[in-house]
Amino acid sequence: MRASVSTAQDLGMPAIYLHLLAELLHTIGLDERDLLLRVGLDPARLNSTELRVSQAQASEFVTRAIIESGEPGLGIMLAGELKLPLHGALGTAVMSSRSLNEALELMTRYLMLRAPHLQVTKRQAGSNAWYTVSCDTDLGPLQAFIMDAMLFGCVSMGVQLTGAVVEGSRILRQGPEPTYFHRFRRVISVPVEYGAAEDALVIPVSQLDLPIRFTDDQLAASSRAQCEEALRQLTKDAGFACRVRRVIETSHPFPPKLTRVAGTLFMSERTLKRRLQEENASFQNLVDQVRLARAGELLRNTGMNLRQIADSLGYADAANFTRAFKRWTGTSPSRYRAQALAPSAPEQNLLAATV
């Protein structure tokens, strides 16, 4: 029996995918910013290949996007926008592989980094290799969207990697053909068969040796090491405190109220506090951790003055922000910025500070 989205471990969804979806909504005339804000997501925080959005917020955004746009094929549309570099270290590792087989093996191993509830299993039957995609959780409306994006995205990935459609490949989908699919069939370059026993990408074994256009052994080694570290960190960050932090990181307005975060995670404020206490964490401490990380980013990477930074972090004025920053780091924001921008200055690691 599969877990439901409200009870399953929430490892989040990469924010960049929601950013791309928001851009798609804009092209079809929907006010994507308004929709993001209604879900409690900060549009300015989503353009990142590393930041993750909570599963609950991702599901709400996708569900509302489908309903309000009247377009159930958004997953297929998104698949066409998924360029390999947007998949972070995994995308880089796949691009620098030597062969299509190697690229698919990497996707199978590290898929959790990009779609935590999906698994890919490979088997060979006759002259074909079958890459079956399954889901360990009932994701509700998000599931069809993710399956569409994943499987049709693989077709696009093959073209990006090899320079042409992988000859002889096809997609299998469970269930009857959706009524909207006929509008997309002509833009999908491989046969799609509905009514199958499984969701799968089928590729002739003879095509697995196709060379990759961007092969780079050195980059392949470093990006795979990044994937291993990211996988280790994601598994480590599976606790409840990290789940709460993901909501805080992408929330609008910032900082979010405890009531809002508890509602997003389908629980009471009391339960949220109790579960954080079980991990020796507190809501305010998590908010301050995110504030500290954001403060460092803004001081290093923007020309915003202290008043503007204070306002964006939810402080009443620059003085309150300065006092908090000194308490966290032992130095003033102005001094930190000067040191960070100085030539040959070592990179500042604010996240290592204690808050």
C-alpha positions as a Markdown table, in Angstrom:
| # | Residue | x | y | z |
|---|---|---|---|---|
| 1 | Met | 0.0 | 0.0 | 0.0 |
| 2 | Arg | 1.4 | 3.4 | -1.0 |
| 3 | Ala | 1.7 | 6.3 | 1.5 |
| 4 | Ser | -0.2 | 9.5 | 0.9 |
| 5 | Val | 1.5 | 12.8 | 0.2 |
| 6 | Ser | 0.5 | 14.0 | 3.6 |
| 7 | Thr | 2.1 | 11.1 | 5.5 |
| 8 | Ala | 5.1 | 10.3 | 3.2 |
| 9 | Gln | 8.6 | 11.6 | 3.9 |
| 10 | Asp | 8.9 | 15.0 | 2.2 |
| 11 | Leu | 12.2 | 15.5 | 0.5 |
| 12 | Gly | 10.8 | 18.4 | -1.5 |
| 13 | Met | 10.8 | 19.2 | -5.2 |
| 14 | Pro | 13.5 | 21.3 | -6.9 |
| 15 | Ala | 12.3 | 24.9 | -7.0 |
| 16 | Ile | 13.6 | 25.4 | -10.6 |
| 17 | Tyr | 10.8 | 23.1 | -11.9 |
| 18 | Leu | 8.1 | 25.3 | -10.4 |
| 19 | His | 9.9 | 28.4 | -11.8 |
| 20 | Leu | 9.7 | 26.8 | -15.3 |
| 21 | Leu | 6.1 | 26.0 | -14.8 |
| 22 | Ala | 5.4 | 29.6 | -13.7 |
| 23 | Glu | 7.0 | 30.8 | -16.9 |
| 24 | Leu | 4.8 | 28.4 | -18.9 |
| 25 | Leu | 1.7 | 29.8 | -17.2 |
| 26 | His | 2.8 | 33.3 | -18.1 |
| 27 | Thr | 3.0 | 32.3 | -21.8 |
| 28 | Ile | -0.6 | 31.0 | -21.8 |
| 29 | Gly | -1.9 | 34.2 | -20.2 |
| 30 | Leu | -2.1 | 33.2 | -16.5 |
| 31 | Asp | -0.9 | 35.6 | -13.7 |
| 32 | Glu | 1.8 | 33.2 | -12.4 |
| 33 | Arg | 3.0 | 35.6 | -9.8 |
| 34 | Asp | -0.4 | 36.0 | -8.2 |
| 35 | Leu | -0.8 | 32.2 | -8.2 |
| 36 | Leu | 2.6 | 31.6 | -6.5 |
| 37 | Leu | 1.8 | 34.2 | -3.9 |
| 38 | Arg | -1.5 | 32.7 | -3.1 |
| 39 | Val | 0.2 | 29.4 | -2.5 |
| 40 | Gly | 2.7 | 31.2 | -0.2 |
| 41 | Leu | 5.7 | 30.8 | -2.5 |
| 42 | Asp | 8.2 | 33.6 | -3.2 |
| 43 | Pro | 8.6 | 33.9 | -7.0 |
| 44 | Ala | 12.1 | 35.4 | -6.5 |
| 45 | Arg | 13.4 | 32.3 | -4.7 |
| 46 | Leu | 12.4 | 29.7 | -7.2 |
| 47 | Asn | 15.0 | 30.3 | -9.9 |
| 48 | Ser | 17.5 | 27.9 | -8.3 |
| 49 | Thr | 18.7 | 24.4 | -9.3 |
| 50 | Glu | 19.4 | 23.5 | -5.6 |
| 51 | Leu | 16.7 | 25.1 | -3.5 |
| 52 | Arg | 13.7 | 22.7 | -2.8 |
| 53 | Val | 10.0 | 23.4 | -2.3 |
| 54 | Ser | 8.0 | 21.4 | 0.1 |
| 55 | Gln | 5.9 | 18.6 | -1.5 |
| 56 | Ala | 2.7 | 20.1 | -0.1 |
| 57 | Gln | 3.3 | 23.6 | -1.7 |
| 58 | Ala | 4.4 | 22.0 | -5.0 |
| 59 | Ser | 1.3 | 19.9 | -5.1 |
| 60 | Glu | -1.0 | 22.9 | -4.3 |
| 61 | Phe | 0.7 | 25.0 | -6.9 |
| 62 | Val | 0.5 | 22.4 | -9.7 |
| 63 | Thr | -3.1 | 21.6 | -8.8 |
| 64 | Arg | -4.2 | 25.2 | -8.9 |
| 65 | Ala | -2.1 | 25.8 | -12.1 |
| 66 | Ile | -4.0 | 22.9 | -13.9 |
| 67 | Ile | -7.4 | 24.1 | -12.7 |
| 68 | Glu | -6.9 | 27.8 | -13.3 |
| 69 | Ser | -5.2 | 27.4 | -16.7 |
| 70 | Gly | -7.6 | 24.7 | -17.9 |
| 71 | Glu | -4.6 | 22.8 | -19.2 |
| 72 | Pro | -4.2 | 19.3 | -17.9 |
| 73 | Gly | -1.2 | 18.7 | -20.2 |
| 74 | Leu | 1.1 | 21.1 | -18.3 |
| 75 | Gly | 3.4 | 18.2 | -17.4 |
| 76 | Ile | 4.0 | 17.5 | -21.1 |
| 77 | Met | 4.5 | 21.2 | -21.8 |
| 78 | Leu | 7.1 | 21.3 | -19.0 |
| 79 | Ala | 8.9 | 18.3 | -20.4 |
| 80 | Gly | 9.8 | 20.4 | -23.5 |
| 81 | Glu | 11.4 | 23.1 | -21.3 |
| 82 | Leu | 13.6 | 20.7 | -19.2 |
| 83 | Lys | 17.1 | 21.5 | -20.5 |
| 84 | Leu | 19.8 | 19.3 | -19.0 |
| 85 | Pro | 21.7 | 22.1 | -17.1 |
| 86 | Leu | 18.5 | 22.8 | -15.1 |
| 87 | His | 18.8 | 19.4 | -13.4 |
| 88 | Gly | 21.8 | 20.6 | -11.3 |
| 89 | Ala | 24.7 | 18.2 | -10.7 |
| 90 | Leu | 22.8 | 15.3 | -12.1 |
| 91 | Gly | 22.2 | 17.2 | -15.4 |
| 92 | Thr | 25.9 | 17.9 | -15.6 |
| 93 | Ala | 26.9 | 14.3 | -14.9 |
| 94 | Val | 24.4 | 13.0 | -17.5 |
| 95 | Met | 25.7 | 15.5 | -20.2 |
| 96 | Ser | 29.4 | 14.6 | -19.6 |
| 97 | Ser | 28.8 | 10.8 | -19.9 |
| 98 | Arg | 30.3 | 8.7 | -22.6 |
| 99 | Ser | 27.2 | 6.8 | -23.8 |
| 100 | Leu | 23.5 | 6.9 | -23.6 |
| 101 | Asn | 23.6 | 3.8 | -21.5 |
| 102 | Glu | 25.9 | 5.5 | -19.0 |
| 103 | Ala | 23.6 | 8.6 | -18.9 |
| 104 | Leu | 20.5 | 6.4 | -18.2 |
| 105 | Glu | 22.4 | 4.6 | -15.5 |
| 106 | Leu | 23.1 | 7.9 | -13.8 |
| 107 | Met | 19.5 | 9.0 | -14.1 |
| 108 | Thr | 18.4 | 5.7 | -12.5 |
| 109 | Arg | 20.9 | 6.0 | -9.6 |
| 110 | Tyr | 20.4 | 9.7 | -8.8 |
| 111 | Leu | 16.8 | 10.3 | -9.7 |
| 112 | Met | 15.9 | 10.9 | -6.0 |
| 113 | Leu | 17.8 | 14.2 | -6.2 |
| 114 | Arg | 15.2 | 15.6 | -8.7 |
| 115 | Ala | 12.1 | 13.5 | -8.2 |
| 116 | Pro | 12.3 | 11.9 | -4.7 |
| 117 | His | 9.2 | 9.6 | -4.9 |
| 118 | Leu | 10.0 | 8.1 | -8.3 |
| 119 | Gln | 12.2 | 5.1 | -9.0 |
| 120 | Val | 13.5 | 3.7 | -12.2 |
| 121 | Thr | 14.2 | 0.0 | -12.7 |
| 122 | Lys | 15.9 | -1.4 | -15.8 |
| 123 | Arg | 15.4 | -4.8 | -17.4 |
| 124 | Gln | 16.2 | -6.3 | -20.8 |
| 125 | Ala | 13.5 | -8.1 | -22.8 |
| 126 | Gly | 14.6 | -9.4 | -26.1 |
| 127 | Ser | 16.3 | -6.6 | -28.1 |
| 128 | Asn | 14.9 | -3.8 | -25.9 |
| 129 | Ala | 15.8 | -2.2 | -22.6 |
| 130 | Trp | 12.9 | -1.2 | -20.4 |
| 131 | Tyr | 13.2 | 1.6 | -17.9 |
| 132 | Thr | 10.1 | 1.4 | -15.8 |
| 133 | Val | 9.1 | 4.4 | -13.7 |
| 134 | Ser | 7.2 | 3.8 | -10.5 |
| 135 | Cys | 6.0 | 6.0 | -7.6 |
| 136 | Asp | 6.1 | 4.9 | -3.9 |
| 137 | Thr | 3.6 | 7.5 | -2.8 |
| 138 | Asp | 0.2 | 8.6 | -3.8 |
| 139 | Leu | 1.0 | 12.2 | -4.9 |
| 140 | Gly | -2.6 | 13.0 | -5.9 |
| 141 | Pro | -2.9 | 15.5 | -8.8 |
| 142 | Leu | 0.9 | 16.0 | -8.8 |
| 143 | Gln | 1.5 | 12.4 | -9.9 |
| 144 | Ala | 0.2 | 12.5 | -13.5 |
| 145 | Phe | 2.0 | 15.9 | -13.9 |
| 146 | Ile | 5.3 | 14.4 | -12.7 |
| 147 | Met | 5.0 | 11.2 | -14.7 |
| 148 | Asp | 4.3 | 13.3 | -17.8 |
| 149 | Ala | 7.3 | 15.6 | -17.2 |
| 150 | Met | 9.5 | 12.6 | -16.4 |
| 151 | Leu | 8.8 | 10.3 | -19.3 |
| 152 | Phe | 8.3 | 12.9 | -22.0 |
| 153 | Gly | 11.3 | 14.7 | -20.6 |
| 154 | Cys | 13.4 | 11.6 | -21.2 |
| 155 | Val | 12.6 | 11.9 | -24.9 |
| 156 | Ser | 13.8 | 15.5 | -25.0 |
| 157 | Met | 16.9 | 14.4 | -23.0 |
| 158 | Gly | 17.8 | 11.8 | -25.6 |
| 159 | Val | 17.7 | 14.4 | -28.3 |
| 160 | Gln | 19.8 | 16.8 | -26.3 |
| 161 | Leu | 22.4 | 14.2 | -25.5 |
| 162 | Thr | 22.8 | 12.5 | -28.9 |
| 163 | Gly | 21.7 | 15.2 | -31.3 |
| 164 | Ala | 18.7 | 13.2 | -32.7 |
| 165 | Val | 15.7 | 11.2 | -31.6 |
| 166 | Val | 16.8 | 7.8 | -30.3 |
| 167 | Glu | 15.6 | 5.5 | -33.1 |
| 168 | Gly | 13.2 | 2.8 | -32.1 |
| 169 | Ser | 12.4 | 4.2 | -28.7 |
| 170 | Arg | 8.8 | 4.5 | -27.4 |
| 171 | Ile | 6.9 | 5.5 | -24.2 |
| 172 | Leu | 4.4 | 3.2 | -22.4 |
| 173 | Arg | 1.7 | 4.7 | -20.2 |
| 174 | Gln | -0.7 | 3.1 | -17.8 |
| 175 | Gly | -4.4 | 3.8 | -18.1 |
| 176 | Pro | -6.5 | 5.1 | -21.0 |
| 177 | Glu | -5.3 | 7.9 | -23.2 |
| 178 | Pro | -6.2 | 11.2 | -21.7 |
| 179 | Thr | -8.7 | 13.3 | -23.8 |
| 180 | Tyr | -6.1 | 16.1 | -24.0 |
| 181 | Phe | -3.3 | 14.0 | -25.4 |
| 182 | His | -4.2 | 14.3 | -29.0 |
| 183 | Arg | -3.2 | 18.0 | -28.9 |
| 184 | Phe | 0.4 | 17.0 | -28.0 |
| 185 | Arg | 1.0 | 13.8 | -30.0 |
| 186 | Arg | 2.4 | 15.6 | -33.0 |
| 187 | Val | 5.1 | 17.3 | -30.8 |
| 188 | Ile | 6.2 | 14.1 | -29.2 |
| 189 | Ser | 8.8 | 12.5 | -31.5 |
| 190 | Val | 8.4 | 8.9 | -30.4 |
| 191 | Pro | 5.4 | 6.5 | -30.3 |
| 192 | Val | 3.3 | 6.7 | -27.1 |
| 193 | Glu | 1.2 | 3.6 | -26.1 |
| 194 | Tyr | -1.5 | 4.0 | -23.5 |
| 195 | Gly | -3.2 | 1.1 | -21.8 |
| 196 | Ala | 0.1 | -0.5 | -20.9 |
| 197 | Ala | 0.8 | -2.4 | -17.7 |
| 198 | Glu | 3.5 | 0.0 | -16.6 |
| 199 | Asp | 4.9 | 3.5 | -17.2 |
| 200 | Ala | 8.1 | 3.0 | -19.1 |
| 201 | Leu | 10.7 | 4.2 | -21.6 |
| 202 | Val | 11.6 | 1.5 | -24.0 |
| 203 | Ile | 14.9 | 1.7 | -26.0 |
| 204 | Pro | 16.5 | -0.8 | -28.3 |
| 205 | Val | 19.6 | -2.2 | -26.7 |
| 206 | Ser | 21.5 | -1.4 | -29.9 |
| 207 | Gln | 21.0 | 2.3 | -29.3 |
| 208 | Leu | 22.4 | 2.3 | -25.8 |
| 209 | Asp | 26.0 | 2.7 | -27.1 |
| 210 | Leu | 25.2 | 6.0 | -28.8 |
| 211 | Pro | 27.9 | 8.5 | -27.9 |
| 212 | Ile | 27.1 | 11.6 | -26.0 |
| 213 | Arg | 27.9 | 14.9 | -27.7 |
| 214 | Phe | 29.3 | 16.6 | -24.5 |
| 215 | Thr | 31.5 | 13.8 | -23.1 |
| 216 | Asp | 34.0 | 15.2 | -20.6 |
| 217 | Asp | 35.6 | 12.6 | -18.3 |
| 218 | Gln | 37.0 | 15.1 | -15.8 |
| 219 | Leu | 33.7 | 16.9 | -15.5 |
| 220 | Ala | 31.9 | 13.6 | -15.3 |
| 221 | Ala | 34.0 | 12.5 | -12.3 |
| 222 | Ser | 33.5 | 15.8 | -10.4 |
| 223 | Ser | 29.8 | 16.0 | -11.1 |
| 224 | Arg | 29.2 | 12.4 | -10.0 |
| 225 | Ala | 31.0 | 13.2 | -6.8 |
| 226 | Gln | 28.6 | 16.2 | -6.4 |
| 227 | Cys | 25.7 | 13.9 | -6.9 |
| 228 | Glu | 26.9 | 11.4 | -4.3 |
| 229 | Glu | 27.4 | 14.3 | -1.8 |
| 230 | Ala | 24.0 | 15.7 | -2.7 |
| 231 | Leu | 22.3 | 12.3 | -2.2 |
| 232 | Arg | 24.0 | 11.9 | 1.1 |
| 233 | Gln | 22.9 | 15.3 | 2.2 |
| 234 | Leu | 19.3 | 14.8 | 1.0 |
| 235 | Thr | 19.1 | 11.6 | 3.0 |
| 236 | Lys | 20.6 | 13.3 | 6.0 |
| 237 | Asp | 18.1 | 16.2 | 5.6 |
| 238 | Ala | 15.1 | 13.9 | 5.8 |
| 239 | Gly | 14.2 | 15.0 | 9.3 |
| 240 | Phe | 11.2 | 17.1 | 10.3 |
| 241 | Ala | 13.2 | 20.2 | 10.9 |
| 242 | Cys | 14.6 | 20.2 | 7.4 |
| 243 | Arg | 11.0 | 19.8 | 6.1 |
| 244 | Val | 10.0 | 22.9 | 8.0 |
| 245 | Arg | 13.0 | 24.8 | 6.8 |
| 246 | Arg | 12.1 | 24.1 | 3.2 |
| 247 | Val | 8.8 | 25.8 | 3.7 |
| 248 | Ile | 10.5 | 28.8 | 5.4 |
| 249 | Glu | 13.1 | 29.1 | 2.6 |
| 250 | Thr | 10.6 | 29.6 | -0.2 |
| 251 | Ser | 7.8 | 31.4 | 1.7 |
| 252 | His | 6.2 | 34.7 | 0.9 |
| 253 | Pro | 5.8 | 36.9 | 2.8 |
| 254 | Phe | 9.0 | 36.3 | 4.7 |
| 255 | Pro | 9.4 | 35.4 | 7.4 |
| 256 | Pro | 6.3 | 33.2 | 7.5 |
| 257 | Lys | 4.1 | 32.9 | 10.5 |
| 258 | Leu | 4.1 | 29.6 | 12.5 |
| 259 | Thr | 0.4 | 29.3 | 11.7 |
| 260 | Arg | 1.0 | 29.4 | 8.0 |
| 261 | Val | 3.8 | 26.8 | 8.0 |
| 262 | Ala | 1.8 | 24.5 | 10.2 |
| 263 | Gly | -1.1 | 24.7 | 7.8 |
| 264 | Thr | 1.1 | 24.1 | 4.8 |
| 265 | Leu | 2.3 | 20.9 | 6.5 |
| 266 | Phe | -1.3 | 19.8 | 7.4 |
| 267 | Met | -0.8 | 20.0 | 11.2 |
| 268 | Ser | -1.5 | 22.1 | 14.2 |
| 269 | Glu | 0.9 | 24.6 | 15.6 |
| 270 | Arg | 1.2 | 22.5 | 18.8 |
| 271 | Thr | 2.2 | 19.4 | 16.8 |
| 272 | Leu | 4.7 | 21.4 | 14.7 |
| 273 | Lys | 6.4 | 22.7 | 17.9 |
| 274 | Arg | 6.4 | 19.3 | 19.5 |
| 275 | Arg | 8.0 | 17.6 | 16.5 |
| 276 | Leu | 10.7 | 20.2 | 16.3 |
| 277 | Gln | 11.4 | 19.8 | 20.0 |
| 278 | Glu | 11.9 | 16.1 | 19.4 |
| 279 | Glu | 14.7 | 17.0 | 17.1 |
| 280 | Asn | 16.1 | 19.7 | 19.5 |
| 281 | Ala | 15.0 | 22.4 | 17.1 |
| 282 | Ser | 12.8 | 25.5 | 17.2 |
| 283 | Phe | 10.8 | 27.4 | 14.7 |
| 284 | Gln | 12.5 | 30.7 | 15.5 |
| 285 | Asn | 15.9 | 29.2 | 15.2 |
| 286 | Leu | 15.1 | 27.8 | 11.7 |
| 287 | Val | 13.8 | 31.2 | 10.6 |
| 288 | Asp | 17.0 | 32.8 | 11.9 |
| 289 | Gln | 19.1 | 30.2 | 10.0 |
| 290 | Val | 17.3 | 31.1 | 6.7 |
| 291 | Arg | 17.6 | 34.8 | 7.5 |
| 292 | Leu | 21.4 | 34.4 | 8.0 |
| 293 | Ala | 21.8 | 32.6 | 4.7 |
| 294 | Arg | 19.7 | 35.2 | 2.9 |
| 295 | Ala | 21.6 | 38.0 | 4.5 |
| 296 | Gly | 24.9 | 36.6 | 3.3 |
| 297 | Glu | 23.6 | 36.2 | -0.2 |
| 298 | Leu | 22.2 | 39.8 | -0.3 |
| 299 | Leu | 25.4 | 41.4 | 1.1 |
| 300 | Arg | 27.7 | 39.5 | -1.2 |
| 301 | Asn | 25.7 | 39.5 | -4.4 |
| 302 | Thr | 23.5 | 42.7 | -4.5 |
| 303 | Gly | 23.9 | 46.5 | -4.0 |
| 304 | Met | 20.9 | 46.7 | -1.7 |
| 305 | Asn | 21.5 | 49.0 | 1.3 |
| 306 | Leu | 21.0 | 47.8 | 4.9 |
| 307 | Arg | 17.5 | 49.2 | 5.1 |
| 308 | Gln | 16.4 | 47.3 | 2.0 |
| 309 | Ile | 18.0 | 44.1 | 3.3 |
| 310 | Ala | 16.4 | 44.5 | 6.7 |
| 311 | Asp | 13.0 | 45.0 | 5.0 |
| 312 | Ser | 13.4 | 41.9 | 2.8 |
| 313 | Leu | 14.3 | 39.8 | 5.9 |
| 314 | Gly | 11.3 | 41.0 | 7.9 |
| 315 | Tyr | 13.1 | 43.4 | 10.3 |
| 316 | Ala | 11.5 | 46.7 | 11.3 |
| 317 | Asp | 14.6 | 48.7 | 10.5 |
| 318 | Ala | 18.3 | 48.4 | 9.7 |
| 319 | Ala | 19.3 | 48.8 | 13.3 |
| 320 | Asn | 17.5 | 45.6 | 14.4 |
| 321 | Phe | 19.0 | 43.7 | 11.4 |
| 322 | Thr | 22.5 | 44.9 | 12.3 |
| 323 | Arg | 22.1 | 43.8 | 15.9 |
| 324 | Ala | 20.9 | 40.4 | 14.9 |
| 325 | Phe | 23.7 | 40.0 | 12.3 |
| 326 | Lys | 26.4 | 40.9 | 14.8 |
| 327 | Arg | 24.9 | 38.4 | 17.3 |
| 328 | Trp | 25.0 | 35.6 | 14.6 |
| 329 | Thr | 28.4 | 36.3 | 13.1 |
| 330 | Gly | 30.4 | 38.6 | 15.5 |
| 331 | Thr | 30.7 | 41.3 | 12.8 |
| 332 | Ser | 28.6 | 44.0 | 11.3 |
| 333 | Pro | 26.8 | 43.6 | 7.9 |
| 334 | Ser | 28.9 | 46.5 | 6.5 |
| 335 | Arg | 32.2 | 45.0 | 7.6 |
| 336 | Tyr | 31.1 | 41.6 | 6.3 |
| 337 | Arg | 30.2 | 43.0 | 2.9 |
| 338 | Ala | 33.5 | 44.9 | 2.7 |
| 339 | Gln | 35.5 | 41.8 | 3.5 |
| 340 | Ala | 33.5 | 39.6 | 1.2 |
| 341 | Leu | 34.0 | 42.0 | -1.7 |
| 342 | Ala | 37.7 | 42.6 | -1.1 |
| 343 | Pro | 40.0 | 41.2 | -3.8 |
| 344 | Ser | 41.4 | 37.7 | -3.0 |
| 345 | Ala | 39.2 | 37.6 | 0.2 |
| 346 | Pro | 38.3 | 34.1 | 1.2 |
| 347 | Glu | 34.7 | 33.1 | 0.7 |
| 348 | Gln | 32.5 | 33.8 | 3.7 |
| 349 | Asn | 30.6 | 30.8 | 5.0 |
| 350 | Leu | 27.7 | 32.3 | 6.9 |
| 351 | Leu | 25.9 | 28.9 | 7.2 |
| 352 | Ala | 28.6 | 27.7 | 9.5 |
| 353 | Ala | 27.7 | 30.4 | 12.0 |
| 354 | Thr | 25.7 | 29.5 | 15.1 |
| 355 | Val | 22.2 | 31.1 | 15.3 |
